[in-house]
Amino acid sequence: MINRQELLQLIERNARISEAELAVMIGSDEKSVAEELCILHEENVILGYAAIINWDKTERESVTALIEIRITPQRNKGFDQIAAQLYRYTQV
C-alpha cells in the first residue's frame, strides 16, 4: 500500500518527478504509483501543477508592495462586502 502523505510530499517538492522515480523513492512499483496518482486527481486531492518562477533571474521588472489597510466592519455585513469590493481589483 502506498503512503499517500509521502507521495504527496514528494510531488509537492518536485511536480516534474516521474512515476518511475516516485516508485523507487516510496518503495512501490510504477503501476501502483500511476494508479494512486489517478485516484488523487479524481478525488481532487491533486488540483494541478505549477511552476515556481524566480522572477529576479528574468528581464521582467516589477515591484511588490505590501499595503496595510485598517477598516471597520459594516453593520450586519461584517467584512464580506469590503472583501468583495477588494476582490474586483485584479492587482489585489
HTML snippet that shows the backbone in 3Dmol.js (N, CA, C, O; Angstrom):
<script src="https://3Dmol.org/build/3Dmol-min.js"></script>
<div id="view" style="width:600px;height:400px;position:relative"></div>
<script>
const pdb = `
ATOM      1  N   MET A   1       0.838  -1.192   0.000  1.00  0.00           N
ATOM      2  CA  MET A   1       0.000   0.000   0.000  1.00  0.00           C
ATOM      3  C   MET A   1       0.879   1.249   0.000  1.00  0.00           C
ATOM      4  O   MET A   1       1.887   1.311   0.704  1.00  0.00           O
ATOM      5  N   ILE A   2       0.491   2.224  -0.783  1.00  0.00           N
ATOM      6  CA  ILE A   2       1.273   3.447  -0.936  1.00  0.00           C
ATOM      7  C   ILE A   2       0.951   4.434   0.185  1.00  0.00           C
ATOM      8  O   ILE A   2      -0.211   4.656   0.525  1.00  0.00           O
ATOM      9  N   ASN A   3       1.999   5.013   0.743  1.00  0.00           N
ATOM     10  CA  ASN A   3       1.846   6.056   1.749  1.00  0.00           C
ATOM     11  C   ASN A   3       1.514   7.366   1.020  1.00  0.00           C
ATOM     12  O   ASN A   3       2.387   7.981   0.408  1.00  0.00           O
ATOM     13  N   ARG A   4       0.254   7.780   1.093  1.00  0.00           N
ATOM     14  CA  ARG A   4      -0.201   8.971   0.368  1.00  0.00           C
ATOM     15  C   ARG A   4       0.541  10.235   0.788  1.00  0.00           C
ATOM     16  O   ARG A   4       0.908  11.060  -0.049  1.00  0.00           O
ATOM     17  N   GLN A   5       0.754  10.375   2.079  1.00  0.00           N
ATOM     18  CA  GLN A   5       1.423  11.584   2.573  1.00  0.00           C
ATOM     19  C   GLN A   5       2.820  11.712   1.984  1.00  0.00           C
ATOM     20  O   GLN A   5       3.227  12.790   1.552  1.00  0.00           O
ATOM     21  N   GLU A   6       3.540  10.613   1.971  1.00  0.00           N
ATOM     22  CA  GLU A   6       4.890  10.617   1.415  1.00  0.00           C
ATOM     23  C   GLU A   6       4.854  10.937  -0.079  1.00  0.00           C
ATOM     24  O   GLU A   6       5.651  11.736  -0.570  1.00  0.00           O
ATOM     25  N   LEU A   7       3.926  10.309  -0.791  1.00  0.00           N
ATOM     26  CA  LEU A   7       3.780  10.547  -2.220  1.00  0.00           C
ATOM     27  C   LEU A   7       3.463  12.018  -2.491  1.00  0.00           C
ATOM     28  O   LEU A   7       4.070  12.633  -3.368  1.00  0.00           O
ATOM     29  N   LEU A   8       2.524  12.575  -1.749  1.00  0.00           N
ATOM     30  CA  LEU A   8       2.137  13.971  -1.943  1.00  0.00           C
ATOM     31  C   LEU A   8       3.277  14.935  -1.611  1.00  0.00           C
ATOM     32  O   LEU A   8       3.463  15.944  -2.290  1.00  0.00           O
ATOM     33  N   GLN A   9       4.031  14.619  -0.572  1.00  0.00           N
ATOM     34  CA  GLN A   9       5.166  15.478  -0.213  1.00  0.00           C
ATOM     35  C   GLN A   9       6.215  15.480  -1.312  1.00  0.00           C
ATOM     36  O   GLN A   9       6.787  16.525  -1.622  1.00  0.00           O
ATOM     37  N   LEU A  10       6.471  14.332  -1.899  1.00  0.00           N
ATOM     38  CA  LEU A  10       7.446  14.253  -2.991  1.00  0.00           C
ATOM     39  C   LEU A  10       6.979  15.045  -4.205  1.00  0.00           C
ATOM     40  O   LEU A  10       7.770  15.753  -4.828  1.00  0.00           O
ATOM     41  N   ILE A  11       5.701  14.928  -4.542  1.00  0.00           N
ATOM     42  CA  ILE A  11       5.158  15.659  -5.683  1.00  0.00           C
ATOM     43  C   ILE A  11       5.169  17.159  -5.411  1.00  0.00           C
ATOM     44  O   ILE A  11       5.439  17.963  -6.303  1.00  0.00           O
ATOM     45  N   GLU A  12       4.871  17.522  -4.168  1.00  0.00           N
ATOM     46  CA  GLU A  12       4.855  18.941  -3.812  1.00  0.00           C
ATOM     47  C   GLU A  12       6.252  19.553  -3.960  1.00  0.00           C
ATOM     48  O   GLU A  12       6.390  20.703  -4.378  1.00  0.00           O
ATOM     49  N   ARG A  13       7.278  18.780  -3.616  1.00  0.00           N
ATOM     50  CA  ARG A  13       8.655  19.281  -3.743  1.00  0.00           C
ATOM     51  C   ARG A  13       9.112  19.352  -5.194  1.00  0.00           C
ATOM     52  O   ARG A  13       9.873  20.243  -5.573  1.00  0.00           O
ATOM     53  N   ASN A  14       8.639  18.399  -6.007  1.00  0.00           N
ATOM     54  CA  ASN A  14       9.061  18.356  -7.408  1.00  0.00           C
ATOM     55  C   ASN A  14       7.932  17.771  -8.246  1.00  0.00           C
ATOM     56  O   ASN A  14       7.805  16.552  -8.364  1.00  0.00           O
ATOM     57  N   ALA A  15       7.117  18.639  -8.824  1.00  0.00           N
ATOM     58  CA  ALA A  15       5.956  18.199  -9.603  1.00  0.00           C
ATOM     59  C   ALA A  15       6.349  17.501 -10.904  1.00  0.00           C
ATOM     60  O   ALA A  15       5.516  16.837 -11.521  1.00  0.00           O
ATOM     61  N   ARG A  16       7.594  17.641 -11.324  1.00  0.00           N
ATOM     62  CA  ARG A  16       8.032  17.033 -12.578  1.00  0.00           C
ATOM     63  C   ARG A  16       8.654  15.653 -12.389  1.00  0.00           C
ATOM     64  O   ARG A  16       9.119  15.044 -13.352  1.00  0.00           O
ATOM     65  N   ILE A  17       8.663  15.164 -11.168  1.00  0.00           N
ATOM     66  CA  ILE A  17       9.264  13.857 -10.896  1.00  0.00           C
ATOM     67  C   ILE A  17       8.470  12.764 -11.615  1.00  0.00           C
ATOM     68  O   ILE A  17       7.241  12.810 -11.666  1.00  0.00           O
ATOM     69  N   SER A  18       9.170  11.802 -12.157  1.00  0.00           N
ATOM     70  CA  SER A  18       8.489  10.747 -12.925  1.00  0.00           C
ATOM     71  C   SER A  18       7.874   9.710 -11.994  1.00  0.00           C
ATOM     72  O   SER A  18       8.247   9.591 -10.827  1.00  0.00           O
ATOM     73  N   GLU A  19       6.932   8.974 -12.541  1.00  0.00           N
ATOM     74  CA  GLU A  19       6.296   7.902 -11.782  1.00  0.00           C
ATOM     75  C   GLU A  19       7.313   6.831 -11.418  1.00  0.00           C
ATOM     76  O   GLU A  19       7.223   6.232 -10.346  1.00  0.00           O
ATOM     77  N   ALA A  20       8.276   6.585 -12.293  1.00  0.00           N
ATOM     78  CA  ALA A  20       9.321   5.594 -12.015  1.00  0.00           C
ATOM     79  C   ALA A  20      10.171   6.042 -10.826  1.00  0.00           C
ATOM     80  O   ALA A  20      10.476   5.244  -9.939  1.00  0.00           O
ATOM     81  N   GLU A  21      10.548   7.311 -10.810  1.00  0.00           N
ATOM     82  CA  GLU A  21      11.339   7.837  -9.691  1.00  0.00           C
ATOM     83  C   GLU A  21      10.538   7.798  -8.394  1.00  0.00           C
ATOM     84  O   GLU A  21      11.067   7.437  -7.342  1.00  0.00           O
ATOM     85  N   LEU A  22       9.273   8.168  -8.471  1.00  0.00           N
ATOM     86  CA  LEU A  22       8.413   8.113  -7.284  1.00  0.00           C
ATOM     87  C   LEU A  22       8.335   6.693  -6.739  1.00  0.00           C
ATOM     88  O   LEU A  22       8.422   6.477  -5.530  1.00  0.00           O
ATOM     89  N   ALA A  23       8.170   5.733  -7.635  1.00  0.00           N
ATOM     90  CA  ALA A  23       8.063   4.331  -7.225  1.00  0.00           C
ATOM     91  C   ALA A  23       9.306   3.879  -6.460  1.00  0.00           C
ATOM     92  O   ALA A  23       9.201   3.212  -5.431  1.00  0.00           O
ATOM     93  N   VAL A  24      10.471   4.245  -6.966  1.00  0.00           N
ATOM     94  CA  VAL A  24      11.721   3.883  -6.290  1.00  0.00           C
ATOM     95  C   VAL A  24      11.801   4.551  -4.922  1.00  0.00           C
ATOM     96  O   VAL A  24      12.194   3.924  -3.938  1.00  0.00           O
ATOM     97  N   MET A  25      11.423   5.832  -4.866  1.00  0.00           N
ATOM     98  CA  MET A  25      11.559   6.593  -3.632  1.00  0.00           C
ATOM     99  C   MET A  25      10.612   6.132  -2.529  1.00  0.00           C
ATOM    100  O   MET A  25      10.944   6.237  -1.348  1.00  0.00           O
ATOM    101  N   ILE A  26       9.442   5.625  -2.896  1.00  0.00           N
ATOM    102  CA  ILE A  26       8.494   5.185  -1.866  1.00  0.00           C
ATOM    103  C   ILE A  26       8.436   3.659  -1.732  1.00  0.00           C
ATOM    104  O   ILE A  26       7.651   3.130  -0.946  1.00  0.00           O
ATOM    105  N   GLY A  27       9.262   2.967  -2.498  1.00  0.00           N
ATOM    106  CA  GLY A  27       9.327   1.509  -2.386  1.00  0.00           C
ATOM    107  C   GLY A  27       8.108   0.813  -2.948  1.00  0.00           C
ATOM    108  O   GLY A  27       7.579  -0.121  -2.345  1.00  0.00           O
ATOM    109  N   SER A  28       7.668   1.267  -4.098  1.00  0.00           N
ATOM    110  CA  SER A  28       6.499   0.670  -4.738  1.00  0.00           C
ATOM    111  C   SER A  28       6.816   0.433  -6.203  1.00  0.00           C
ATOM    112  O   SER A  28       7.946   0.646  -6.644  1.00  0.00           O
ATOM    113  N   ASP A  29       5.823  -0.005  -6.953  1.00  0.00           N
ATOM    114  CA  ASP A  29       6.028  -0.188  -8.392  1.00  0.00           C
ATOM    115  C   ASP A  29       5.358   0.962  -9.153  1.00  0.00           C
ATOM    116  O   ASP A  29       4.468   1.637  -8.635  1.00  0.00           O
ATOM    117  N   GLU A  30       5.800   1.159 -10.363  1.00  0.00           N
ATOM    118  CA  GLU A  30       5.347   2.284 -11.183  1.00  0.00           C
ATOM    119  C   GLU A  30       3.842   2.246 -11.441  1.00  0.00           C
ATOM    120  O   GLU A  30       3.187   3.288 -11.434  1.00  0.00           O
ATOM    121  N   LYS A  31       3.294   1.057 -11.666  1.00  0.00           N
ATOM    122  CA  LYS A  31       1.862   0.919 -11.947  1.00  0.00           C
ATOM    123  C   LYS A  31       1.030   1.365 -10.743  1.00  0.00           C
ATOM    124  O   LYS A  31       0.030   2.064 -10.905  1.00  0.00           O
ATOM    125  N   SER A  32       1.435   0.968  -9.553  1.00  0.00           N
ATOM    126  CA  SER A  32       0.707   1.368  -8.337  1.00  0.00           C
ATOM    127  C   SER A  32       0.769   2.871  -8.126  1.00  0.00           C
ATOM    128  O   SER A  32      -0.216   3.484  -7.714  1.00  0.00           O
ATOM    129  N   VAL A  33       1.912   3.462  -8.405  1.00  0.00           N
ATOM    130  CA  VAL A  33       2.059   4.908  -8.274  1.00  0.00           C
ATOM    131  C   VAL A  33       1.136   5.611  -9.268  1.00  0.00           C
ATOM    132  O   VAL A  33       0.453   6.569  -8.908  1.00  0.00           O
ATOM    133  N   ALA A  34       1.113   5.144 -10.510  1.00  0.00           N
ATOM    134  CA  ALA A  34       0.254   5.747 -11.534  1.00  0.00           C
ATOM    135  C   ALA A  34      -1.212   5.656 -11.135  1.00  0.00           C
ATOM    136  O   ALA A  34      -1.969   6.611 -11.306  1.00  0.00           O
ATOM    137  N   GLU A  35      -1.608   4.508 -10.605  1.00  0.00           N
ATOM    138  CA  GLU A  35      -2.996   4.327 -10.169  1.00  0.00           C
ATOM    139  C   GLU A  35      -3.337   5.260  -9.008  1.00  0.00           C
ATOM    140  O   GLU A  35      -4.408   5.865  -8.976  1.00  0.00           O
ATOM    141  N   GLU A  36      -2.412   5.365  -8.059  1.00  0.00           N
ATOM    142  CA  GLU A  36      -2.646   6.237  -6.896  1.00  0.00           C
ATOM    143  C   GLU A  36      -2.729   7.697  -7.326  1.00  0.00           C
ATOM    144  O   GLU A  36      -3.573   8.437  -6.820  1.00  0.00           O
ATOM    145  N   LEU A  37      -1.875   8.120  -8.243  1.00  0.00           N
ATOM    146  CA  LEU A  37      -1.933   9.496  -8.751  1.00  0.00           C
ATOM    147  C   LEU A  37      -3.269   9.756  -9.443  1.00  0.00           C
ATOM    148  O   LEU A  37      -3.853  10.829  -9.287  1.00  0.00           O
ATOM    149  N   CYS A  38      -3.745   8.794 -10.191  1.00  0.00           N
ATOM    150  CA  CYS A  38      -5.037   8.921 -10.866  1.00  0.00           C
ATOM    151  C   CYS A  38      -6.150   9.103  -9.841  1.00  0.00           C
ATOM    152  O   CYS A  38      -7.020   9.957 -10.011  1.00  0.00           O
ATOM    153  N   ILE A  39      -6.126   8.305  -8.781  1.00  0.00           N
ATOM    154  CA  ILE A  39      -7.132   8.409  -7.712  1.00  0.00           C
ATOM    155  C   ILE A  39      -7.054   9.776  -7.039  1.00  0.00           C
ATOM    156  O   ILE A  39      -8.079  10.403  -6.770  1.00  0.00           O
ATOM    157  N   LEU A  40      -5.842  10.229  -6.770  1.00  0.00           N
ATOM    158  CA  LEU A  40      -5.661  11.538  -6.121  1.00  0.00           C
ATOM    159  C   LEU A  40      -6.207  12.670  -6.983  1.00  0.00           C
ATOM    160  O   LEU A  40      -6.752  13.646  -6.467  1.00  0.00           O
ATOM    161  N   HIS A  41      -6.060  12.535  -8.290  1.00  0.00           N
ATOM    162  CA  HIS A  41      -6.642  13.534  -9.202  1.00  0.00           C
ATOM    163  C   HIS A  41      -8.164  13.459  -9.180  1.00  0.00           C
ATOM    164  O   HIS A  41      -8.839  14.486  -9.104  1.00  0.00           O
ATOM    165  N   GLU A  42      -8.702  12.252  -9.245  1.00  0.00           N
ATOM    166  CA  GLU A  42     -10.157  12.066  -9.262  1.00  0.00           C
ATOM    167  C   GLU A  42     -10.807  12.576  -7.970  1.00  0.00           C
ATOM    168  O   GLU A  42     -11.922  13.096  -7.996  1.00  0.00           O
ATOM    169  N   GLU A  43     -10.104  12.424  -6.845  1.00  0.00           N
ATOM    170  CA  GLU A  43     -10.623  12.863  -5.552  1.00  0.00           C
ATOM    171  C   GLU A  43     -10.359  14.352  -5.294  1.00  0.00           C
ATOM    172  O   GLU A  43     -10.679  14.874  -4.226  1.00  0.00           O
ATOM    173  N   ASN A  44      -9.775  15.021  -6.283  1.00  0.00           N
ATOM    174  CA  ASN A  44      -9.420  16.440  -6.168  1.00  0.00           C
ATOM    175  C   ASN A  44      -8.452  16.724  -5.027  1.00  0.00           C
ATOM    176  O   ASN A  44      -8.467  17.811  -4.449  1.00  0.00           O
ATOM    177  N   VAL A  45      -7.615  15.751  -4.706  1.00  0.00           N
ATOM    178  CA  VAL A  45      -6.542  15.976  -3.741  1.00  0.00           C
ATOM    179  C   VAL A  45      -5.432  16.734  -4.461  1.00  0.00           C
ATOM    180  O   VAL A  45      -4.893  17.711  -3.941  1.00  0.00           O
ATOM    181  N   ILE A  46      -5.101  16.275  -5.654  1.00  0.00           N
ATOM    182  CA  ILE A  46      -4.155  16.997  -6.514  1.00  0.00           C
ATOM    183  C   ILE A  46      -5.000  17.822  -7.464  1.00  0.00           C
ATOM    184  O   ILE A  46      -5.752  17.283  -8.276  1.00  0.00           O
ATOM    185  N   LEU A  47      -4.869  19.133  -7.356  1.00  0.00           N
ATOM    186  CA  LEU A  47      -5.689  20.028  -8.173  1.00  0.00           C
ATOM    187  C   LEU A  47      -4.971  20.499  -9.426  1.00  0.00           C
ATOM    188  O   LEU A  47      -5.611  20.961 -10.371  1.00  0.00           O
ATOM    189  N   GLY A  48      -3.658  20.388  -9.445  1.00  0.00           N
ATOM    190  CA  GLY A  48      -2.903  20.828 -10.605  1.00  0.00           C
ATOM    191  C   GLY A  48      -1.437  20.928 -10.250  1.00  0.00           C
ATOM    192  O   GLY A  48      -1.019  20.561  -9.152  1.00  0.00           O
ATOM    193  N   TYR A  49      -0.667  21.428 -11.191  1.00  0.00           N
ATOM    194  CA  TYR A  49       0.769  21.573 -11.013  1.00  0.00           C
ATOM    195  C   TYR A  49       1.141  22.991 -11.427  1.00  0.00           C
ATOM    196  O   TYR A  49       0.522  23.572 -12.319  1.00  0.00           O
ATOM    197  N   ALA A  50       2.153  23.537 -10.774  1.00  0.00           N
ATOM    198  CA  ALA A  50       2.550  24.909 -11.091  1.00  0.00           C
ATOM    199  C   ALA A  50       4.072  25.036 -11.074  1.00  0.00           C
ATOM    200  O   ALA A  50       4.764  24.348 -10.324  1.00  0.00           O
ATOM    201  N   ALA A  51       4.562  25.921 -11.908  1.00  0.00           N
ATOM    202  CA  ALA A  51       5.983  26.229 -11.918  1.00  0.00           C
ATOM    203  C   ALA A  51       6.252  27.365 -10.936  1.00  0.00           C
ATOM    204  O   ALA A  51       5.452  28.293 -10.812  1.00  0.00           O
ATOM    205  N   ILE A  52       7.369  27.284 -10.252  1.00  0.00           N
ATOM    206  CA  ILE A  52       7.790  28.367  -9.362  1.00  0.00           C
ATOM    207  C   ILE A  52       8.867  29.139 -10.111  1.00  0.00           C
ATOM    208  O   ILE A  52       9.935  28.605 -10.410  1.00  0.00           O
ATOM    209  N   ILE A  53       8.578  30.384 -10.405  1.00  0.00           N
ATOM    210  CA  ILE A  53       9.462  31.212 -11.222  1.00  0.00           C
ATOM    211  C   ILE A  53      10.281  32.127 -10.333  1.00  0.00           C
ATOM    212  O   ILE A  53       9.744  32.774  -9.434  1.00  0.00           O
ATOM    213  N   ASN A  54      11.567  32.182 -10.582  1.00  0.00           N
ATOM    214  CA  ASN A  54      12.433  33.151  -9.915  1.00  0.00           C
ATOM    215  C   ASN A  54      12.496  34.379 -10.824  1.00  0.00           C
ATOM    216  O   ASN A  54      13.359  34.477 -11.697  1.00  0.00           O
ATOM    217  N   TRP A  55      11.569  35.312 -10.605  1.00  0.00           N
ATOM    218  CA  TRP A  55      11.456  36.481 -11.468  1.00  0.00           C
ATOM    219  C   TRP A  55      12.688  37.368 -11.397  1.00  0.00           C
ATOM    220  O   TRP A  55      12.916  38.165 -12.307  1.00  0.00           O
ATOM    221  N   ASP A  56      13.486  37.255 -10.346  1.00  0.00           N
ATOM    222  CA  ASP A  56      14.719  38.036 -10.244  1.00  0.00           C
ATOM    223  C   ASP A  56      15.722  37.643 -11.315  1.00  0.00           C
ATOM    224  O   ASP A  56      16.602  38.435 -11.654  1.00  0.00           O
ATOM    225  N   LYS A  57      15.608  36.437 -11.853  1.00  0.00           N
ATOM    226  CA  LYS A  57      16.540  35.953 -12.878  1.00  0.00           C
ATOM    227  C   LYS A  57      16.068  36.279 -14.301  1.00  0.00           C
ATOM    228  O   LYS A  57      16.717  35.889 -15.271  1.00  0.00           O
ATOM    229  N   THR A  58      14.962  36.979 -14.428  1.00  0.00           N
ATOM    230  CA  THR A  58      14.436  37.315 -15.749  1.00  0.00           C
ATOM    231  C   THR A  58      14.602  38.814 -15.999  1.00  0.00           C
ATOM    232  O   THR A  58      15.043  39.564 -15.127  1.00  0.00           O
ATOM    233  N   GLU A  59      14.243  39.220 -17.188  1.00  0.00           N
ATOM    234  CA  GLU A  59      14.348  40.630 -17.546  1.00  0.00           C
ATOM    235  C   GLU A  59      13.115  41.420 -17.134  1.00  0.00           C
ATOM    236  O   GLU A  59      13.075  42.638 -17.304  1.00  0.00           O
ATOM    237  N   ARG A  60      12.127  40.752 -16.604  1.00  0.00           N
ATOM    238  CA  ARG A  60      10.890  41.408 -16.183  1.00  0.00           C
ATOM    239  C   ARG A  60      11.168  42.318 -14.991  1.00  0.00           C
ATOM    240  O   ARG A  60      11.807  41.923 -14.016  1.00  0.00           O
ATOM    241  N   GLU A  61      10.676  43.529 -15.097  1.00  0.00           N
ATOM    242  CA  GLU A  61      10.819  44.472 -13.995  1.00  0.00           C
ATOM    243  C   GLU A  61       9.472  44.598 -13.289  1.00  0.00           C
ATOM    244  O   GLU A  61       8.442  44.828 -13.923  1.00  0.00           O
ATOM    245  N   SER A  62       9.497  44.445 -11.986  1.00  0.00           N
ATOM    246  CA  SER A  62       8.263  44.564 -11.232  1.00  0.00           C
ATOM    247  C   SER A  62       8.570  45.030  -9.819  1.00  0.00           C
ATOM    248  O   SER A  62       9.708  44.996  -9.351  1.00  0.00           O
ATOM    249  N   VAL A  63       7.520  45.458  -9.172  1.00  0.00           N
ATOM    250  CA  VAL A  63       7.622  45.893  -7.787  1.00  0.00           C
ATOM    251  C   VAL A  63       6.561  45.148  -6.996  1.00  0.00           C
ATOM    252  O   VAL A  63       5.418  45.017  -7.435  1.00  0.00           O
ATOM    253  N   THR A  64       6.944  44.672  -5.849  1.00  0.00           N
ATOM    254  CA  THR A  64       5.994  44.028  -4.957  1.00  0.00           C
ATOM    255  C   THR A  64       5.814  44.923  -3.751  1.00  0.00           C
ATOM    256  O   THR A  64       6.787  45.386  -3.155  1.00  0.00           O
ATOM    257  N   ALA A  65       4.565  45.164  -3.397  1.00  0.00           N
ATOM    258  CA  ALA A  65       4.285  46.040  -2.260  1.00  0.00           C
ATOM    259  C   ALA A  65       3.296  45.374  -1.323  1.00  0.00           C
ATOM    260  O   ALA A  65       2.379  44.672  -1.749  1.00  0.00           O
ATOM    261  N   LEU A  66       3.502  45.608  -0.053  1.00  0.00           N
ATOM    262  CA  LEU A  66       2.567  45.146   0.967  1.00  0.00           C
ATOM    263  C   LEU A  66       1.920  46.394   1.538  1.00  0.00           C
ATOM    264  O   LEU A  66       2.588  47.254   2.111  1.00  0.00           O
ATOM    265  N   ILE A  67       0.612  46.475   1.373  1.00  0.00           N
ATOM    266  CA  ILE A  67      -0.126  47.644   1.818  1.00  0.00           C
ATOM    267  C   ILE A  67      -1.054  47.218   2.944  1.00  0.00           C
ATOM    268  O   ILE A  67      -1.829  46.273   2.804  1.00  0.00           O
ATOM    269  N   GLU A  68      -0.965  47.921   4.048  1.00  0.00           N
ATOM    270  CA  GLU A  68      -1.808  47.615   5.195  1.00  0.00           C
ATOM    271  C   GLU A  68      -2.957  48.611   5.228  1.00  0.00           C
ATOM    272  O   GLU A  68      -2.762  49.821   5.116  1.00  0.00           O
ATOM    273  N   ILE A  69      -4.158  48.068   5.384  1.00  0.00           N
ATOM    274  CA  ILE A  69      -5.318  48.947   5.498  1.00  0.00           C
ATOM    275  C   ILE A  69      -6.051  48.622   6.792  1.00  0.00           C
ATOM    276  O   ILE A  69      -6.037  47.485   7.263  1.00  0.00           O
ATOM    277  N   ARG A  70      -6.680  49.626   7.349  1.00  0.00           N
ATOM    278  CA  ARG A  70      -7.490  49.426   8.545  1.00  0.00           C
ATOM    279  C   ARG A  70      -8.925  49.756   8.179  1.00  0.00           C
ATOM    280  O   ARG A  70      -9.217  50.836   7.664  1.00  0.00           O
ATOM    281  N   ILE A  71      -9.801  48.831   8.445  1.00  0.00           N
ATOM    282  CA  ILE A  71     -11.206  49.025   8.117  1.00  0.00           C
ATOM    283  C   ILE A  71     -12.068  48.637   9.311  1.00  0.00           C
ATOM    284  O   ILE A  71     -11.655  47.873  10.184  1.00  0.00           O
ATOM    285  N   THR A  72     -13.247  49.175   9.321  1.00  0.00           N
ATOM    286  CA  THR A  72     -14.219  48.853  10.357  1.00  0.00           C
ATOM    287  C   THR A  72     -15.318  48.022   9.713  1.00  0.00           C
ATOM    288  O   THR A  72     -15.838  48.393   8.661  1.00  0.00           O
ATOM    289  N   PRO A  73     -15.674  46.912  10.327  1.00  0.00           N
ATOM    290  CA  PRO A  73     -16.729  46.095   9.728  1.00  0.00           C
ATOM    291  C   PRO A  73     -18.045  46.864   9.662  1.00  0.00           C
ATOM    292  O   PRO A  73     -18.376  47.636  10.562  1.00  0.00           O
ATOM    293  N   GLN A  74     -18.782  46.640   8.592  1.00  0.00           N
ATOM    294  CA  GLN A  74     -20.060  47.318   8.413  1.00  0.00           C
ATOM    295  C   GLN A  74     -21.152  46.577   9.172  1.00  0.00           C
ATOM    296  O   GLN A  74     -21.131  45.350   9.274  1.00  0.00           O
ATOM    297  N   ARG A  75     -22.081  47.316   9.690  1.00  0.00           N
ATOM    298  CA  ARG A  75     -23.170  46.730  10.482  1.00  0.00           C
ATOM    299  C   ARG A  75     -23.936  45.716   9.648  1.00  0.00           C
ATOM    300  O   ARG A  75     -24.304  45.991   8.506  1.00  0.00           O
ATOM    301  N   ASN A  76     -24.169  44.579  10.206  1.00  0.00           N
ATOM    302  CA  ASN A  76     -24.902  43.456   9.611  1.00  0.00           C
ATOM    303  C   ASN A  76     -24.218  42.841   8.389  1.00  0.00           C
ATOM    304  O   ASN A  76     -24.779  41.932   7.778  1.00  0.00           O
ATOM    305  N   LYS A  77     -23.029  43.306   8.016  1.00  0.00           N
ATOM    306  CA  LYS A  77     -22.339  42.765   6.842  1.00  0.00           C
ATOM    307  C   LYS A  77     -20.924  42.324   7.167  1.00  0.00           C
ATOM    308  O   LYS A  77     -20.334  41.547   6.416  1.00  0.00           O
ATOM    309  N   GLY A  78     -20.373  42.799   8.258  1.00  0.00           N
ATOM    310  CA  GLY A  78     -19.004  42.436   8.627  1.00  0.00           C
ATOM    311  C   GLY A  78     -18.013  42.915   7.581  1.00  0.00           C
ATOM    312  O   GLY A  78     -18.117  44.027   7.063  1.00  0.00           O
ATOM    313  N   PHE A  79     -17.061  42.061   7.283  1.00  0.00           N
ATOM    314  CA  PHE A  79     -16.020  42.409   6.321  1.00  0.00           C
ATOM    315  C   PHE A  79     -16.334  41.895   4.915  1.00  0.00           C
ATOM    316  O   PHE A  79     -15.591  42.174   3.974  1.00  0.00           O
ATOM    317  N   ASP A  80     -17.424  41.149   4.768  1.00  0.00           N
ATOM    318  CA  ASP A  80     -17.722  40.494   3.491  1.00  0.00           C
ATOM    319  C   ASP A  80     -17.871  41.461   2.326  1.00  0.00           C
ATOM    320  O   ASP A  80     -17.326  41.215   1.250  1.00  0.00           O
ATOM    321  N   GLN A  81     -18.595  42.548   2.519  1.00  0.00           N
ATOM    322  CA  GLN A  81     -18.810  43.493   1.429  1.00  0.00           C
ATOM    323  C   GLN A  81     -17.501  44.189   1.040  1.00  0.00           C
ATOM    324  O   GLN A  81     -17.243  44.413  -0.142  1.00  0.00           O
ATOM    325  N   ILE A  82     -16.692  44.523   2.022  1.00  0.00           N
ATOM    326  CA  ILE A  82     -15.401  45.160   1.743  1.00  0.00           C
ATOM    327  C   ILE A  82     -14.494  44.178   1.000  1.00  0.00           C
ATOM    328  O   ILE A  82     -13.814  44.553   0.044  1.00  0.00           O
ATOM    329  N   ALA A  83     -14.489  42.929   1.442  1.00  0.00           N
ATOM    330  CA  ALA A  83     -13.678  41.907   0.766  1.00  0.00           C
ATOM    331  C   ALA A  83     -14.141  41.731  -0.680  1.00  0.00           C
ATOM    332  O   ALA A  83     -13.313  41.580  -1.578  1.00  0.00           O
ATOM    333  N   ALA A  84     -15.433  41.748  -0.911  1.00  0.00           N
ATOM    334  CA  ALA A  84     -15.963  41.611  -2.277  1.00  0.00           C
ATOM    335  C   ALA A  84     -15.513  42.776  -3.154  1.00  0.00           C
ATOM    336  O   ALA A  84     -15.190  42.582  -4.326  1.00  0.00           O
ATOM    337  N   GLN A  85     -15.490  43.979  -2.594  1.00  0.00           N
ATOM    338  CA  GLN A  85     -15.044  45.144  -3.363  1.00  0.00           C
ATOM    339  C   GLN A  85     -13.562  45.032  -3.699  1.00  0.00           C
ATOM    340  O   GLN A  85     -13.166  45.327  -4.826  1.00  0.00           O
ATOM    341  N   LEU A  86     -12.743  44.615  -2.750  1.00  0.00           N
ATOM    342  CA  LEU A  86     -11.309  44.472  -2.997  1.00  0.00           C
ATOM    343  C   LEU A  86     -11.027  43.363  -4.010  1.00  0.00           C
ATOM    344  O   LEU A  86     -10.095  43.461  -4.808  1.00  0.00           O
ATOM    345  N   TYR A  87     -11.834  42.321  -3.969  1.00  0.00           N
ATOM    346  CA  TYR A  87     -11.646  41.177  -4.853  1.00  0.00           C
ATOM    347  C   TYR A  87     -11.792  41.559  -6.328  1.00  0.00           C
ATOM    348  O   TYR A  87     -11.201  40.915  -7.195  1.00  0.00           O
ATOM    349  N   ARG A  88     -12.559  42.580  -6.612  1.00  0.00           N
ATOM    350  CA  ARG A  88     -12.784  43.007  -8.006  1.00  0.00           C
ATOM    351  C   ARG A  88     -11.534  43.574  -8.667  1.00  0.00           C
ATOM    352  O   ARG A  88     -11.448  43.611  -9.894  1.00  0.00           O
ATOM    353  N   TYR A  89     -10.572  44.013  -7.875  1.00  0.00           N
ATOM    354  CA  TYR A  89      -9.338  44.579  -8.431  1.00  0.00           C
ATOM    355  C   TYR A  89      -8.372  43.456  -8.775  1.00  0.00           C
ATOM    356  O   TYR A  89      -8.022  42.651  -7.911  1.00  0.00           O
ATOM    357  N   THR A  90      -7.943  43.395 -10.018  1.00  0.00           N
ATOM    358  CA  THR A  90      -7.030  42.332 -10.438  1.00  0.00           C
ATOM    359  C   THR A  90      -5.656  42.481  -9.793  1.00  0.00           C
ATOM    360  O   THR A  90      -4.915  41.503  -9.700  1.00  0.00           O
ATOM    361  N   GLN A  91      -5.305  43.676  -9.350  1.00  0.00           N
ATOM    362  CA  GLN A  91      -3.996  43.906  -8.743  1.00  0.00           C
ATOM    363  C   GLN A  91      -3.920  43.366  -7.320  1.00  0.00           C
ATOM    364  O   GLN A  91      -2.832  43.211  -6.766  1.00  0.00           O
ATOM    365  N   VAL A  92      -5.086  43.079  -6.730  1.00  0.00           N
ATOM    366  CA  VAL A  92      -5.105  42.630  -5.329  1.00  0.00           C
ATOM    367  C   VAL A  92      -5.090  41.127  -5.276  1.00  0.00           C
ATOM    368  O   VAL A  92      -5.103  40.547  -4.190  1.00  0.00           O
TER     369      VAL A  92
END
`;
const viewer = $3Dmol.createViewer("view");
viewer.addModel(pdb, "pdb");
viewer.setStyle({}, {cartoon: {color: "spectrum"}});
viewer.zoomTo();
viewer.render();
</script>
